Amino acid sequence: MLSPLLLAAARSERARGLVTAIPVTRGVVDRFVAGERLDAAVRTVGELDRDGLKVTLDHLGEDTLDRAQAEATRDAYLALFDALGELAPGATRR
C-alpha cells in the first residue's frame, strides 16, 4: 500500500506541476508517463509500437475511495481501449 504522504502528493495539482516541470524529475516523468491525456498516451503508444517496442498502460487508481471514482477509472479504461482500437492495423496487436 502506498504511504499516505505519497497519496496526498499525488492528489496535489501543485506537487504534480513541480514533478513534471523541474529538470531533476522531468526525465523520469518522460520515461514512464506516456501522456497526461488520452490523446498523448495513444500517440506515444503508436510511436513506440512503430519502433517495435511493447508497452503497457495503467490508469492509476490506487486512491479510489468511492463508486464515482471507480466508475471514472472504468470509463478511462474503456476510452483507452476504444482509442487503441483506432490505431493502425497491427499496432499494439502482435
N, C-alpha and C positions, 0 to 999 in steps of 0.2 A: 504494500500500500504506500502511495506517495505521502510524504510528510505534509502536514497541514500548511507549513510555511511555503512549500513549493506549489501547492494547490492555490494558495492565496495569491502568490505571484502570478500564476497562470491566469487568474481571473482579472488581473490588473492591466488595463489598457496602457498605463504608464510604464509598467515593467516590460510589457510586450514591445512597446515602442523603443525602449532602451536596448533591449536584447537584439532587436532586429536592426538597430541603427549603428551601434558602436562597432568599430573595426575588430575588436578582440573577439566578439561573438558572431559577427556577421557571417564569417566563413562557415561556422557550424550551422547556422540557420540555412545558408545557401546549400550546404551539402545534404542536409537531412529534411528540409521542408520543401516539398515540390511546389507549393504555392499556398498563399493565404486564402485565395479564392478558387472556386471550382475551375474556371477557365484557365487560370495559370497552372494549376496542378495537371489538368488534362494536356495542356500544351507541353509541359515538362515530360509527362509520360510518353507522349508521341515522339519527342526528341530522343529520349533515352532508348525507346524501342527501336527507332531508326538506327541508333548506334549499336544495336544488338545487345543491349542490357536488359535484364529482368528487373522489375520493380514491384514493390508492394506499397499500398497506400493505406493509411489509417486516418479516420476522422476521430480525433481524440475525444473521449467522453468519460474519463476516469472520475470526473467530478459531477456526474449526473445524480441529481438528488430528487427529481420528481418526474412524473409522467410526461409533462410537456417537454422537458429536456431530452428524455428518452425518445420521444416521437420526433423531435428536431434532429437528433442524431440518426435515427432511422431514415428520415426524409433526405438527409445529406447523403447517406449511402445510396439510396435509390436514385438520386440525381446524378451521383458519380457513376453508377452503373449505366445509366442512360447515356451520359456524355462519353464514357469509354466505348460504348457500343457504336458511336458515330465516328470513331477513328477509322483510318484507312483499313481496308480488309487485311486481316492478318496481324494488325497491330495489337499487341498485348495478348495474342492468342496463338501460342506456338505449341 
